[in-house]
Amino acid sequence: MTIEGLEAGRSPQRNKLLRFTWDIRLTETAGVGARVNFIRQEIWNRDFDQYERSEIGYDQVPEVCGTNELVGSSEWRCEVSFDFNLSNFEGYLRLSVSLFDDNSHPIPLVLEGPLPE
Protein backbone atom coordinates (compact mmCIF):
# COMPACT_ATOMS: atom_id res chain seq x y z
CA MET A 1 0.00 0.00 0.00
CA THR A 2 1.32 3.38 -0.98
CA ILE A 3 -0.08 6.64 0.30
CA GLU A 4 0.38 9.20 -2.47
CA GLY A 5 -0.79 12.01 -0.24
CA LEU A 6 -2.38 12.88 3.09
CA GLU A 7 -4.05 16.22 3.64
CA ALA A 8 -5.52 17.51 6.89
CA GLY A 9 -7.84 20.48 6.95
CA ARG A 10 -11.16 21.83 8.17
CA SER A 11 -14.17 19.64 7.56
CA PRO A 12 -16.98 21.07 5.40
CA GLN A 13 -19.49 19.18 7.58
CA ARG A 14 -21.23 21.32 10.20
CA ASN A 15 -20.95 18.71 12.96
CA LYS A 16 -17.25 17.87 12.32
CA LEU A 17 -14.06 19.88 12.76
CA LEU A 18 -11.26 18.14 10.88
CA ARG A 19 -11.00 16.23 7.59
CA PHE A 20 -8.24 13.84 6.58
CA THR A 21 -8.01 13.03 2.87
CA TRP A 22 -5.91 10.05 1.77
CA ASP A 23 -4.78 9.19 -1.76
CA ILE A 24 -4.36 5.40 -1.59
CA ARG A 25 -2.66 3.22 -4.20
CA LEU A 26 -2.61 -0.58 -4.06
CA THR A 27 -0.42 -2.51 -6.49
CA GLU A 28 -0.92 -6.26 -6.97
CA THR A 29 2.20 -8.09 -8.16
CA ALA A 30 1.50 -11.79 -7.52
CA GLY A 31 -1.13 -12.20 -10.23
CA VAL A 32 -3.95 -12.85 -7.73
CA GLY A 33 -6.93 -10.52 -7.58
CA ALA A 34 -8.50 -9.12 -4.43
CA ARG A 35 -11.53 -7.19 -3.18
CA VAL A 36 -11.42 -4.28 -0.77
CA ASN A 37 -13.58 -5.14 2.24
CA PHE A 38 -13.32 -1.79 4.07
CA ILE A 39 -11.18 1.30 4.56
CA ARG A 40 -10.96 2.59 8.12
CA GLN A 41 -9.25 5.51 9.82
CA GLU A 42 -8.76 5.51 13.56
CA ILE A 43 -7.34 8.14 15.89
CA TRP A 44 -5.60 7.02 19.07
CA ASN A 45 -4.33 9.08 21.99
CA ARG A 46 -0.76 8.82 23.31
CA ASP A 47 -1.75 5.88 25.54
CA PHE A 48 -3.12 4.07 22.46
CA ASP A 49 -6.74 4.32 23.57
CA GLN A 50 -9.01 4.72 20.57
CA TYR A 51 -10.39 8.25 20.42
CA GLU A 52 -12.43 8.22 17.23
CA ARG A 53 -13.01 5.99 14.19
CA SER A 54 -14.59 6.32 10.76
CA GLU A 55 -15.07 3.64 8.11
CA ILE A 56 -16.05 3.12 4.49
CA GLY A 57 -17.73 -0.29 4.43
CA TYR A 58 -17.81 -2.96 1.73
CA ASP A 59 -21.00 -1.64 0.11
CA GLN A 60 -19.67 1.94 0.11
CA VAL A 61 -16.23 1.24 -1.40
CA PRO A 62 -17.46 0.97 -5.05
CA GLU A 63 -19.49 4.16 -4.59
CA VAL A 64 -16.51 6.11 -3.20
CA CYS A 65 -13.69 4.49 -5.20
CA GLY A 66 -15.39 3.36 -8.42
CA THR A 67 -14.76 -0.32 -7.67
CA ASN A 68 -13.65 -2.55 -4.83
CA GLU A 69 -11.90 -5.01 -7.17
CA LEU A 70 -8.14 -5.17 -7.52
CA VAL A 71 -7.46 -7.28 -10.60
CA GLY A 72 -4.34 -9.48 -10.56
CA SER A 73 -1.17 -7.68 -11.71
CA SER A 74 -2.85 -4.27 -11.66
CA GLU A 75 -3.17 -1.09 -9.63
CA TRP A 76 -6.13 0.29 -7.65
CA ARG A 77 -6.36 3.93 -6.60
CA CYS A 78 -8.82 5.75 -4.40
CA GLU A 79 -9.04 9.11 -2.69
CA VAL A 80 -10.99 8.90 0.57
CA SER A 81 -11.91 11.50 3.17
CA PHE A 82 -12.75 11.00 6.83
CA ASP A 83 -14.24 13.69 9.08
CA PHE A 84 -13.64 13.90 12.83
CA ASN A 85 -14.54 16.06 15.81
CA LEU A 86 -11.06 16.63 17.19
CA SER A 87 -9.35 20.00 17.02
CA ASN A 88 -6.17 20.15 19.12
CA PHE A 89 -5.14 16.58 19.74
CA GLU A 90 -1.84 14.78 20.09
CA GLY A 91 -1.88 11.14 19.18
CA TYR A 92 -1.71 8.70 16.31
CA LEU A 93 -3.49 7.94 13.06
CA ARG A 94 -4.12 4.44 11.79
CA LEU A 95 -5.34 3.75 8.26
CA SER A 96 -6.50 0.18 7.62
CA VAL A 97 -7.44 -1.32 4.28
CA SER A 98 -8.90 -4.80 4.54
CA LEU A 99 -8.86 -7.04 1.48
CA PHE A 100 -9.67 -10.64 0.62
CA ASP A 101 -7.80 -12.28 -2.24
CA ASP A 102 -9.51 -14.41 -4.90
CA ASN A 103 -8.98 -17.44 -2.65
CA SER A 104 -10.79 -15.72 0.28
CA HIS A 105 -7.57 -15.18 2.27
CA PRO A 106 -7.60 -11.97 4.34
CA ILE A 107 -5.00 -9.33 3.54
CA PRO A 108 -4.85 -6.64 6.24
CA LEU A 109 -2.91 -3.50 5.31
CA VAL A 110 -2.19 -1.02 8.10
CA LEU A 111 -0.35 2.29 8.11
CA GLU A 112 0.07 4.26 11.32
CA GLY A 113 1.97 7.25 12.58
CA PRO A 114 1.69 10.49 14.54
CA LEU A 115 -1.05 12.99 13.73
CA PRO A 116 0.18 15.63 11.24
CA GLU A 117 0.59 19.11 12.65
C-alpha positions as CSV (number, residue, x, y, z in Angstrom):
1,M,0.0,0.0,0.0
2,T,1.3,3.4,-1.0
3,I,-0.1,6.6,0.3
4,E,0.4,9.2,-2.5
5,G,-0.8,12.0,-0.2
6,L,-2.4,12.9,3.1
7,E,-4.1,16.2,3.6
8,A,-5.5,17.5,6.9
9,G,-7.8,20.5,6.9
10,R,-11.2,21.8,8.2
11,S,-14.2,19.6,7.6
12,P,-17.0,21.1,5.4
13,Q,-19.5,19.2,7.6
14,R,-21.2,21.3,10.2
15,N,-20.9,18.7,13.0
16,K,-17.3,17.9,12.3
17,L,-14.1,19.9,12.8
18,L,-11.3,18.1,10.9
19,R,-11.0,16.2,7.6
20,F,-8.2,13.8,6.6
21,T,-8.0,13.0,2.9
22,W,-5.9,10.0,1.8
23,D,-4.8,9.2,-1.8
24,I,-4.4,5.4,-1.6
25,R,-2.7,3.2,-4.2
26,L,-2.6,-0.6,-4.1
27,T,-0.4,-2.5,-6.5
28,E,-0.9,-6.3,-7.0
29,T,2.2,-8.1,-8.2
30,A,1.5,-11.8,-7.5
31,G,-1.1,-12.2,-10.2
32,V,-3.9,-12.8,-7.7
33,G,-6.9,-10.5,-7.6
34,A,-8.5,-9.1,-4.4
35,R,-11.5,-7.2,-3.2
36,V,-11.4,-4.3,-0.8
37,N,-13.6,-5.1,2.2
38,F,-13.3,-1.8,4.1
39,I,-11.2,1.3,4.6
40,R,-11.0,2.6,8.1
41,Q,-9.3,5.5,9.8
42,E,-8.8,5.5,13.6
43,I,-7.3,8.1,15.9
44,W,-5.6,7.0,19.1
45,N,-4.3,9.1,22.0
46,R,-0.8,8.8,23.3
47,D,-1.8,5.9,25.5
48,F,-3.1,4.1,22.5
49,D,-6.7,4.3,23.6
50,Q,-9.0,4.7,20.6
51,Y,-10.4,8.2,20.4
52,E,-12.4,8.2,17.2
53,R,-13.0,6.0,14.2
54,S,-14.6,6.3,10.8
55,E,-15.1,3.6,8.1
56,I,-16.0,3.1,4.5
57,G,-17.7,-0.3,4.4
58,Y,-17.8,-3.0,1.7
59,D,-21.0,-1.6,0.1
60,Q,-19.7,1.9,0.1
61,V,-16.2,1.2,-1.4
62,P,-17.5,1.0,-5.0
63,E,-19.5,4.2,-4.6
64,V,-16.5,6.1,-3.2
65,C,-13.7,4.5,-5.2
66,G,-15.4,3.4,-8.4
67,T,-14.8,-0.3,-7.7
68,N,-13.7,-2.5,-4.8
69,E,-11.9,-5.0,-7.2
70,L,-8.1,-5.2,-7.5
71,V,-7.5,-7.3,-10.6
72,G,-4.3,-9.5,-10.6
73,S,-1.2,-7.7,-11.7
74,S,-2.8,-4.3,-11.7
75,E,-3.2,-1.1,-9.6
76,W,-6.1,0.3,-7.7
77,R,-6.4,3.9,-6.6
78,C,-8.8,5.7,-4.4
79,E,-9.0,9.1,-2.7
80,V,-11.0,8.9,0.6
81,S,-11.9,11.5,3.2
82,F,-12.8,11.0,6.8
83,D,-14.2,13.7,9.1
84,F,-13.6,13.9,12.8
85,N,-14.5,16.1,15.8
86,L,-11.1,16.6,17.2
87,S,-9.4,20.0,17.0
88,N,-6.2,20.1,19.1
89,F,-5.1,16.6,19.7
90,E,-1.8,14.8,20.1
91,G,-1.9,11.1,19.2
92,Y,-1.7,8.7,16.3
93,L,-3.5,7.9,13.1
94,R,-4.1,4.4,11.8
95,L,-5.3,3.8,8.3
96,S,-6.5,0.2,7.6
97,V,-7.4,-1.3,4.3
98,S,-8.9,-4.8,4.5
99,L,-8.9,-7.0,1.5
100,F,-9.7,-10.6,0.6
101,D,-7.8,-12.3,-2.2
102,D,-9.5,-14.4,-4.9
103,N,-9.0,-17.4,-2.6
104,S,-10.8,-15.7,0.3
105,H,-7.6,-15.2,2.3
106,P,-7.6,-12.0,4.3
107,I,-5.0,-9.3,3.5
108,P,-4.9,-6.6,6.2
109,L,-2.9,-3.5,5.3
110,V,-2.2,-1.0,8.1
111,L,-0.4,2.3,8.1
112,E,0.1,4.3,11.3
113,G,2.0,7.2,12.6
114,P,1.7,10.5,14.5
115,L,-1.0,13.0,13.7
116,P,0.2,15.6,11.2
117,E,0.6,19.1,12.6
